[in-house]
Amino acid sequence: MGLKLAWGQGSMNDIKNYEGIDLWLKEGNCLKKEKRKLIFLLACLIVFFMLTKVLQKKEEVPQETEIIVPDVEITVYNAREDVIQVMQLDEYLTGVVAAEMEAGFALEALKAQAIAARTYALGRALGKYGSNMERHLGAHVCTDSTHCQAWIPKELYSTWYPKADVEENWTRIEQAVNETSGLILTYEGEIINPLYHANSGGITEDIQEVWSSVNPVPYLQSVYSEGEAEYSSFEKKVTVSGEKVREVLMKAYPEIVFLGPVSEDVQVIQYTGSRRVKDIQIGSITIPGTKFRELFSLYSTQMEIAFKGDDELEITTYGYGHGVGMSQCGANALAEKGKDFRYILEYYYTGVDIELIPEDILLMSKEP
């Protein structure tokens, strides 16, 4: 009986103990569940706050507004056909870019060219920068590249570039013009004179070194231009006989006196800061390097002169064109390095702004 009673009492105590443990375990499980719920709730709150911040940032980003491109017409004297044509500005510019820059150049270079050409044309339409409308019968611009900008219509593109895919190239040029439509270059609120040339030979020129009557222009100063040596226009060699030198110079300067062979008569007197010939002595006279280039149809005034024997010149030129403003080959080299049209234009035209045609300039361009 004692054994029974002892066993029975022990069993009751054990049961009570088990019940306490069970209750404790249940309470512990409940706490764990509550803790999990709390952690889950905190995680949800953190995600909520993060999403709220992201949405706020998105709301802070200004929405792109539709850019209204000004409707501008320009009158063009077509020198080839001897007629004056009225065109939309961008229609005219497509023909300019087609004539002035290779369509195979990078798109950002073509865009830079389109903006420079638009600025050039609009500046002339406003009568700025020595524009002489009498030379093109009262039209804003002409298609004579020696006076204004070169221009070709689509139907003549294949005559300029016989091996080109006309449709593909023309589409690329239109894209460059359309994607920059309405954009021009200004400096301190004034439309600029965006001179450009084919190849600078590695460094562009200050404007006053080419046109001595012009004062220095802040945005047309010399800059280094890398990546141009790979282009065919970078370096050219020509030989000129002493007889030809004397013939050309006597026609231009009848008063000239020659002292002997060209090895004794020709000497560079001074170079510009970009290593272009500033002044050159020939016989008894000294002429500007720009005039020497013009007389002998040389690619550039950045040149080296050597003598082949006593009476023959060997002239090596670097670059192609006057060297002022944007180098087209340099622009393409920058574009191929990933630079966009804004970087290109701001590099060659120091301190300029790129903006939509301002209202005042737009109104002035429409005045008769």
C-alpha positions in Angstrom: 0.0 0.0 0.0 2.9 2.3 0.9 4.4 1.6 -2.3 1.1 2.4 -4.1 0.6 5.5 -2.2 4.2 6.7 -2.8 3.8 5.9 -6.4 0.5 7.7 -6.6 1.7 10.8 -4.9 4.8 10.9 -7.1 2.7 10.6 -10.2 0.5 13.5 -9.3 3.6 15.7 -8.6 5.1 14.6 -11.9 1.9 15.4 -13.7 1.8 18.9 -12.2 5.5 19.4 -13.2 4.8 18.3 -16.7 1.8 20.6 -16.9 4.0 23.5 -15.8 6.7 22.6 -18.4 4.0 22.3 -21.1 2.6 25.7 -20.1 6.0 27.2 -20.2 6.8 25.7 -23.6 3.5 27.0 -24.9 4.2 30.5 -23.5 7.7 30.3 -25.1 6.3 29.4 -28.4 3.8 32.2 -28.2 6.6 34.6 -27.5 8.6 33.3 -30.4 5.6 33.7 -32.7 5.0 37.3 -31.4 8.7 38.0 -31.9 8.5 36.7 -35.5 5.5 38.8 -36.1 7.3 41.9 -34.7 10.3 41.2 -36.9 8.1 40.7 -40.0 6.2 43.9 -39.2 9.5 45.9 -38.8 10.8 44.5 -42.1 7.6 45.6 -43.8 7.9 49.0 -42.4 11.5 49.3 -43.6 10.6 48.2 -47.1 7.6 50.7 -47.0 9.9 53.6 -46.1 12.5 52.6 -48.7 9.8 52.5 -51.4 8.4 55.8 -50.3 11.8 57.5 -50.6 12.3 56.0 -54.1 8.9 57.2 -55.2 9.6 60.7 -53.8 12.9 60.9 -55.7 11.1 59.9 -58.9 8.5 62.6 -58.3 11.4 65.1 -57.8 12.9 64.3 -61.2 11.4 66.9 -63.6 9.3 65.4 -66.4 10.6 66.0 -69.9 8.7 68.7 -71.6 8.1 68.8 -75.3 10.6 71.0 -77.0 9.0 73.3 -79.5 11.4 73.8 -82.4 11.1 77.3 -84.0 9.9 77.3 -87.5 12.6 79.1 -89.5 12.8 79.7 -93.3 16.0 80.8 -95.0 16.5 82.2 -98.6 19.4 80.4 -100.4 21.1 81.6 -103.6 21.8 78.3 -105.5 24.9 79.3 -107.4 24.9 76.1 -109.4 21.4 76.8 -110.8 21.5 80.6 -110.5 18.2 80.7 -108.6 17.0 81.8 -105.2 15.2 79.2 -103.2 13.2 79.5 -100.0 13.8 76.5 -97.7 13.1 75.4 -94.1 16.3 75.9 -92.2 16.8 72.2 -91.3 16.1 71.2 -94.9 18.9 73.5 -96.0 21.2 72.3 -93.2 20.8 68.6 -94.3 22.4 69.6 -97.7 25.1 71.6 -95.9 26.1 68.8 -93.6 26.1 66.4 -96.5 28.5 68.6 -98.4 30.7 69.7 -95.5 31.3 66.5 -93.5 31.6 62.8 -94.4 28.4 60.9 -93.5 30.6 58.0 -92.2 31.8 60.2 -89.3 30.4 59.4 -85.9 26.9 60.6 -85.3 27.9 63.0 -82.5 30.4 64.7 -84.8 27.6 65.1 -87.4 25.4 66.7 -84.7 28.2 69.1 -83.8 28.5 70.0 -87.5 24.8 70.5 -87.8 24.7 73.0 -84.9 27.8 74.8 -86.2 26.2 75.0 -89.7 22.9 76.2 -88.3 24.6 78.9 -86.2 26.7 80.0 -89.2 23.6 80.2 -91.5 21.5 82.1 -89.0 24.3 84.5 -88.2 24.6 85.4 -91.9 20.8 85.7 -92.2 21.0 88.3 -89.4 23.7 90.2 -91.4 26.5 89.5 -89.0 30.2 88.6 -89.5 30.8 90.3 -92.8 27.7 88.9 -94.5 27.3 90.4 -98.0 23.8 89.7 -99.2 24.5 91.6 -102.4 26.9 88.8 -103.4 24.1 86.3 -103.4 21.4 88.6 -104.9 19.7 89.5 -101.6 19.4 85.9 -100.3 20.5 85.1 -96.7 23.2 82.7 -97.8 24.6 81.1 -101.0 25.9 77.6 -101.9 29.4 78.9 -103.0 31.8 77.3 -100.4 34.3 80.1 -101.0 31.8 82.6 -99.6 29.3 80.7 -97.4 28.8 77.0 -96.7 28.9 74.2 -99.3 25.5 72.6 -100.1 24.2 69.8 -102.2 20.7 68.4 -102.8 20.0 64.7 -102.3 19.8 64.0 -106.0 23.4 65.1 -106.5 24.8 63.4 -103.4 26.0 60.4 -105.5 28.0 62.7 -107.8 30.0 63.9 -104.8 30.3 60.4 -103.2 30.0 57.8 -106.0 30.6 54.8 -103.7 28.3 55.9 -101.0 24.9 54.4 -100.1 22.8 57.5 -100.7 19.7 56.5 -98.7 21.7 55.3 -95.7 24.0 58.3 -95.6 21.2 60.8 -96.1 19.2 59.2 -93.3 22.2 59.6 -90.9 22.6 63.2 -91.8 18.9 63.9 -91.4 19.1 62.3 -88.0 21.9 64.5 -86.9 20.1 67.6 -88.1 16.7 66.6 -86.6 18.0 65.5 -83.2 19.7 69.0 -82.8 16.9 71.0 -84.4 16.7 74.6 -83.2 20.0 74.5 -81.3 22.6 77.2 -81.9 25.8 78.5 -80.3 25.9 81.8 -78.4 28.5 83.7 -76.4 27.3 86.1 -73.8 23.9 86.1 -75.4 25.2 86.8 -79.0 25.1 84.3 -81.8 28.7 83.3 -82.6 30.7 83.1 -85.8 31.3 79.3 -85.7 34.2 78.9 -88.2 35.3 75.3 -88.9 37.8 73.5 -91.1 38.7 70.0 -92.2 41.8 69.2 -90.2 43.9 71.3 -87.8 47.1 69.4 -88.1 47.0 68.8 -84.3 46.3 72.3 -83.1 43.8 75.0 -84.1 44.7 78.7 -84.8 43.8 82.0 -83.2 41.4 83.9 -85.5 43.5 87.1 -85.5 46.5 85.1 -86.9 44.4 84.3 -90.0 42.5 87.5 -90.5 44.8 90.3 -89.2 42.0 92.9 -89.3 39.9 91.0 -86.8 40.4 91.5 -83.0 40.9 88.4 -80.8 37.7 86.5 -80.3 37.4 84.6 -77.0 35.7 81.5 -78.4 38.0 81.3 -81.5 41.4 80.7 -79.8 43.9 77.9 -80.4 43.4 74.5 -78.7 45.2 71.2 -79.1 43.3 68.7 -81.3 44.3 65.1 -80.9 43.7 62.1 -83.1 43.9 63.8 -86.5 47.1 62.2 -87.9 45.2 59.1 -89.1 43.2 61.1 -91.6 44.4 61.5 -95.2 44.2 65.3 -95.0 46.7 65.5 -92.1 49.9 65.6 -94.1 50.6 66.5 -97.8 53.8 67.1 -99.7 54.2 69.2 -102.8 57.2 70.3 -104.8 57.4 73.7 -106.6 60.1 74.6 -109.0 62.0 77.8 -108.7 60.7 78.9 -112.0 57.1 78.4 -110.8 57.8 80.4 -107.6 59.1 83.3 -109.6 56.3 83.2 -112.1 53.6 83.2 -109.4 55.2 85.9 -107.2 56.0 88.3 -110.1 52.4 88.1 -111.2 51.1 88.9 -107.7 53.9 91.4 -106.8 55.4 93.0 -110.0 57.9 95.0 -107.9 59.6 91.9 -106.4 63.3 91.4 -107.0 64.8 87.9 -106.8 68.3 87.5 -105.6 69.0 84.0 -106.9 67.7 80.4 -106.6 64.8 79.7 -104.2 67.3 78.3 -101.7 68.6 81.8 -101.3 65.3 83.6 -101.9 62.8 81.8 -99.6 63.0 82.1 -95.8 60.3 81.8 -93.0 60.6 84.9 -90.9 58.0 84.2 -88.2 55.7 81.5 -86.9 52.4 81.8 -85.0 51.9 80.2 -81.6 50.4 77.1 -83.4 53.6 76.7 -85.6 51.9 78.1 -88.7 53.9 80.4 -91.0 53.1 84.0 -90.0 55.5 85.8 -92.4 57.7 84.5 -95.2 60.4 86.4 -97.1 60.7 85.7 -100.8 63.3 87.8 -102.7 62.9 91.4 -101.8 59.4 91.2 -100.2 57.8 89.7 -97.1 54.3 88.3 -97.3 51.9 86.7 -94.8 51.9 83.0 -94.6 48.2 83.0 -95.5 48.9 84.7 -98.8 51.7 82.2 -99.5 49.2 79.4 -99.0 46.7 81.1 -101.2 49.2 81.7 -104.1 50.3 78.1 -104.2 47.0 76.4 -103.2 48.5 74.7 -100.2 46.4 72.8 -97.7 47.6 74.8 -94.7 49.9 77.4 -93.3 51.3 74.9 -90.8 54.2 73.8 -93.0 57.8 72.8 -93.3 59.9 74.1 -96.2 62.9 72.2 -97.5 65.0 72.6 -100.7 65.5 69.9 -103.3 68.7 71.2 -104.9 69.2 74.9 -105.2 66.1 75.8 -107.1 63.2 73.6 -106.0 60.9 73.8 -102.9 59.5 70.8 -101.1 56.6 71.9 -98.9 55.1 69.6 -96.3 51.8 70.9 -94.9 49.9 69.6 -91.8 46.2 69.9 -91.6 43.7 71.2 -94.2 42.0 74.6 -94.0 42.4 77.9 -92.2 42.7 76.1 -88.8 40.2 78.4 -86.9 37.4 77.0 -84.8 36.2 73.4 -84.9 38.3 70.8 -86.7 36.0 68.3 -88.3 38.5 65.4 -88.1 39.2 66.4 -84.5 35.5 66.4 -83.8 35.2 62.9 -85.2 38.2 61.7 -83.1 36.5 63.0 -80.0 33.2 61.4 -80.9 34.9 58.1 -81.5 36.2 58.4 -77.9 32.7 58.7 -76.6 32.3 62.5 -76.4 28.9 63.9 -77.3 28.2 67.0 -79.5 28.0 69.3 -76.5 31.5 68.4 -75.3 32.9 68.7 -78.9 31.4 72.2 -79.5 32.4 73.5 -76.0 35.9 72.2 -76.6 36.5 73.9 -79.9 34.5 77.1 -79.1 35.7 78.1 -75.7 33.0 79.5 -73.3 30.0 79.2 -75.6 26.5 78.2 -74.7 24.3 75.7 -76.6 20.7 76.8 -76.6 17.5 76.9 -78.6 17.2 79.9 -81.0 16.2 82.8 -78.7 13.0 84.7 -79.5 14.8 87.9 -80.3 17.1 86.3 -82.8 14.1 84.4 -84.2 12.2 87.6 -84.8 15.2 89.4 -86.3 15.8 86.5 -88.8 12.2 86.9 -90.0 12.5 90.7 -90.7 12.6 91.5 -94.4 
